[in-house]
Amino acid sequence: MRIHGWILMALLGACGGGSESGETSSGEEEVTDAPIPPMQTVEPGPEGDPRVNATAADTSPAEPVVGCTTSEDCPEGQLCAGTEGCDTPWECQPARPCTRDLVTYCSCSGETVQGSGSCPPEPYAHRGPCE
């Protein structure tokens, strides 16, 4: 029992001994489980304000390109995206990360194509091969 107490004391001494000051023995700030303050809600600016939905790289509003069939039809930094089905045109949207999985789609042209599960390669009628 005395050996266990001695080992515990040695470990506490090496770790700073549970100091109440918020600093470790090396002088670094100790991480605590303090609550995180809630995020602030920011109201949108007036309609037409070019700063609304702007990024550092894009400060001017751009017209969406409607009717794209592949991301090659879109400006740099955008990809062609839309919903499942051939009756809704796809449009160029800001690029987003795509998964590296391989999913089979039946394209609107009737060909079986493959692409990312989160970023289909072109407009498609449904997931899975064409029948």
N, C-alpha and C positions, 0 to 999 in steps of 0.2 A: 504494500500500500504506500509506503514511503517513497518507493521508486517512481510510482505513477504520479504522485504529487510533485516530486522534483522535476519530472519530465514536463508536466503541465506548466510549472513555474518557468522553466527554461523556454518553452514555446511562447508563452505570454510575453516574456521579456524580449524575445526576438521579434515579436510582432508589434511591439509598441505598448504592450501591457494593457490594452483597452483604454487608452487615453481618452478623456472626455473633451479635449480641446478641439477635436476635428482634424488634427494633424497626426501623421504617422511619425515614427522616430526619425525618418529621413527628411522630414519637413514638408512632405507633399500633402495636399488636401485629401482627406479621407472621403470616400464616396459613402453617402448615407441613403436611407430609404425615405427621404423627405418627399412629400407629395408634390406632384408636378402641377403648376398653375394651369387653369383652363386656357384654351386658345381664344384669342380675341376674334370677334366677328367683324369683318370689314364690309361696309356697305359699298355696292358698286357705284361707280361714277355716273354722270349723266349720259344718256344715250348718245352715241356718236363720239364719245371721248376716246381718242386713239390709244389711251393708256389702258383701257379695259381689255382684258384678255391678251395683252401684249407681252412679249418676252424680250429679253435683252437683244436677241438677234433680229426680231421682227417688231418694229415699232409702227409700221404702217399697216392699215387694214388691207387684206388681200381678198379678192373675189374667189370663192371656191370654184374649182374646176369640176363641172358636172359631166357625167358620162364617160369617165375613164374606164378602161378595161384592164389595165395593168399599172403598176407603180411607175413604169417607164413613161407613162403619159403625164406624170405629175412633176411639179418643180422639185428641185433638190430639197431634201429635208421633209418631204411628204410622201405618203403612200396612198394607193387607191384602196378604198375600203367601203363596205356597205353591208347590208343584211342578206340573209339567205333568201333566194328567190330571184327570178329573172324579170319581175315586173317593176323593180325599184332600181333606178340608176345609182351607180356607185359614184363617189366623189373623192377628190384628193383631200386628205386630212393630215394634220401634223403627224410625223412618224412616231411610232411607239415601239417598245421592245416586242419582238416576236419570239414565240417559243420555238425550240429546236426539235419539235416532234414532227412526224411525217403523217399527214392525214390525206385520205383520198376524197376527192370531190367530183361531182358530176357537173361540169361547166355548162353555162348557158348555151354554148355552141354544140353541146352533145358529146363532148370528149371527156374522158376520165383524166383528171389531172391530180397532182399531188402538191402539197405545200404545208406550211405551218398551220397548226390548229388554231392559233390566234390571229394569223394574218393570211387568209386564203390568197392564192396567187391571182385570181380573177373572179368575176361574178360567177356564182354557181347556183344550180337548181336545188341541190341537196348534197349532204355529206354522203360519202360512199360512192362506189362505181356507178357509171351509167348502165342501165339495163337494156 
